[in-house]
Amino acid sequence: MRDRIVKGLVLGVGIVFAGLLWAVLEYKGAGEVTVSPVMHAHAWPKREKPYVLLFYDPLCPVCQKLEGDLEGDGELRAYVRYLPAFLHQGSYEAWLSLLLRWGWDEAEARAWLELLKPEVEASGLTMTPTAYVADAVGRGKVIVGYPGYERWRQEVLSALGVGR
């Protein structure tokens, strides 16, 4: 019985610590991400405001989860524009492969990555996925991390000004 109580306490403390760490990282990252005019102009695909600039790293397992969740949500997916993130070793090559699968020409894909790589690196991005939501009048909101699809979706739609 005593062992079960100790294990329960350790698990509880671990969960609280993980939640606090996530909140600190989310707050810290949100204050440091700067989206340049070049990023706004060249995020893919092009679309008018409102939109969601999604800093995405194809090698990030959380980004992959978000991407999978977005697949079935045509309403929100229509607002998403991608910015390449390079937080994992091999991310550049993974982005190149992804763009080629999406039908890009290799020279065009490399040019896009080379244009945005220094911009993203200078943005202060420390965590993916990170979204910058630009509403119809140009106000922006940074959403760092991925707390689960329903919560993330609600926060994004609300920042877009189209939430239910």
ROMAR-518534 format. One line per 10 residues: number of its first residue (from 0); their letters; for each residue x, y, z of C-alpha. Coordinates in nm, 3 decimals, m for minus. Layout:
NUM> A> X,Y,Z; ... .
***
This chain:
0> MRDRIVKGLV> 0.000,0.000,0.000; 0.280,0.239,0.095; 0.453,0.176,m0.241; 0.135,0.263,m0.431; 0.101,0.589,m0.238; 0.463,0.682,m0.308; 0.428,0.597,m0.678; 0.110,0.805,m0.695; 0.279,1.102,m0.531; 0.580,1.079,m0.762 .
10> LGVGIVFAGL> 0.352,1.060,m1.065; 0.145,1.355,m0.942; 0.452,1.570,m0.879; 0.586,1.476,m1.223; 0.263,1.579,m1.393; 0.253,1.912,m1.207; 0.619,1.976,m1.292; 0.562,1.895,m1.660; 0.263,2.131,m1.671; 0.460,2.411,m1.511 .
20> LWAVLEYKGA> 0.753,2.355,m1.744; 0.521,2.365,m2.047; 0.364,2.691,m1.923; 0.706,2.851,m1.871; 0.830,2.740,m2.215; 0.506,2.853,m2.377; 0.526,3.196,m2.211; 0.898,3.235,m2.281; 0.866,3.135,m2.645; 0.562,3.355,m2.706 .
30> GEVTVSPVMH> 0.748,3.668,m2.607; 1.046,3.597,m2.830; 0.901,3.512,m3.173; 0.922,3.794,m3.427; 0.763,3.753,m3.769; 0.939,3.960,m4.036; 0.778,4.115,m4.344; 0.971,3.862,m4.555; 0.803,3.577,m4.364; 0.458,3.731,m4.415 .
40> AHAWPKREKP> 0.528,3.777,m4.786; 0.675,3.434,m4.857; 0.495,3.187,m4.629; 0.334,2.914,m4.836; 0.071,2.898,m4.972; m0.003,3.262,m5.041; m0.333,3.398,m4.916; m0.475,3.723,m4.784; m0.536,3.788,m4.415; m0.661,3.636,m4.198 .
50> YVLLFYDPLC> m0.414,3.349,m4.187; m0.206,3.127,m3.962; 0.170,3.125,m4.013; 0.276,2.784,m3.890; 0.642,2.737,m3.799; 0.668,2.372,m3.888; 0.955,2.123,m3.869; 0.885,1.797,m4.056; 1.107,1.609,m3.807; 0.919,1.736,m3.500 .
60> PVCQKLEGDL> 0.685,1.463,m3.372; 0.446,1.721,m3.224; 0.435,1.905,m3.559; 0.356,1.575,m3.728; 0.070,1.518,m3.482; m0.069,1.866,m3.551; m0.036,1.813,m3.927; m0.225,1.485,m3.898; m0.500,1.654,m3.698; m0.523,1.938,m3.951 .
70> EGDGELRAYV> m0.570,1.692,m4.239; m0.932,1.634,m4.147; m1.020,1.997,m4.078; m1.077,2.174,m4.409; m1.217,2.484,m4.239; m0.901,2.561,m4.041; m0.655,2.412,m4.289; m0.761,2.675,m4.544; m0.605,2.945,m4.323; m0.267,2.773,m4.271 .
80> RYLPAFLHQG> 0.050,2.902,m4.438; 0.381,2.729,m4.368; 0.714,2.865,m4.255; 1.007,2.623,m4.239; 1.161,2.559,m3.897; 1.503,2.400,m3.866; 1.521,2.285,m3.505; 1.625,1.923,m3.576; 1.933,1.794,m3.752; 1.823,1.710,m4.106 .
90> SYEAWLSLLL> 1.525,1.950,m4.108; 1.642,2.129,m4.422; 1.657,1.802,m4.615; 1.321,1.695,m4.473; 1.167,2.024,m4.585; 1.316,1.984,m4.932; 1.171,1.633,m4.959; 0.830,1.755,m4.839; 0.822,2.041,m5.090; 0.914,1.806,m5.373 .
100> RWGWDEAEAR> 0.626,1.574,m5.269; 0.397,1.877,m5.276; 0.493,1.932,m5.640; 0.757,2.205,m5.609; 1.049,2.225,m5.852; 1.376,2.153,m5.668; 1.538,2.487,m5.757; 1.226,2.675,m5.646; 1.211,2.476,m5.321; 1.578,2.542,m5.241 .
110> AWLELLKPEV> 1.538,2.913,m5.317; 1.237,2.934,m5.082; 1.421,2.752,m4.803; 1.735,2.966,m4.847; 1.527,3.285,m4.840; 1.338,3.193,m4.523; 1.607,3.005,m4.327; 1.790,3.316,m4.198; 1.459,3.493,m4.131; 1.327,3.205,m3.921 .
120> EASGLTMTPT> 1.660,3.164,m3.740; 1.655,3.536,m3.650; 1.292,3.520,m3.530; 1.376,3.381,m3.187; 1.184,3.059,m3.252; 1.274,2.801,m2.987; 0.986,2.553,m3.007; 0.770,2.392,m3.269; 0.496,2.397,m3.353; 0.453,2.771,m3.312 .
130> AYVADAVGRG> 0.174,2.959,m3.485; 0.147,3.329,m3.559; m0.217,3.414,m3.619; m0.283,3.730,m3.822; m0.644,3.846,m3.811; m0.817,4.040,m4.090; m0.697,4.379,m3.961; m0.338,4.270,m3.905; m0.331,4.201,m3.531; m0.108,3.908,m3.449 .
140> KVIVGYPGYE> m0.110,3.646,m3.177; 0.162,3.391,m3.110; 0.059,3.043,m2.998; 0.351,2.829,m2.883; 0.322,2.454,m2.857; 0.038,2.216,m2.908; m0.187,2.142,m2.609; m0.416,1.913,m2.812; m0.618,1.979,m3.123; m0.948,2.104,m2.981 .
150> RWRQEVLSAL> m0.783,2.359,m2.750; m0.535,2.468,m3.020; m0.809,2.493,m3.283; m1.034,2.701,m3.057; m0.750,2.939,m2.972; m0.651,2.979,m3.339; m1.007,3.035,m3.464; m1.068,3.289,m3.188; m0.748,3.479,m3.279; m0.847,3.468,m3.648 .
160> GVGR> m1.178,3.629,m3.554; m1.374,3.345,m3.709; m1.419,3.123,m3.403; m1.755,2.977,m3.317 .
***
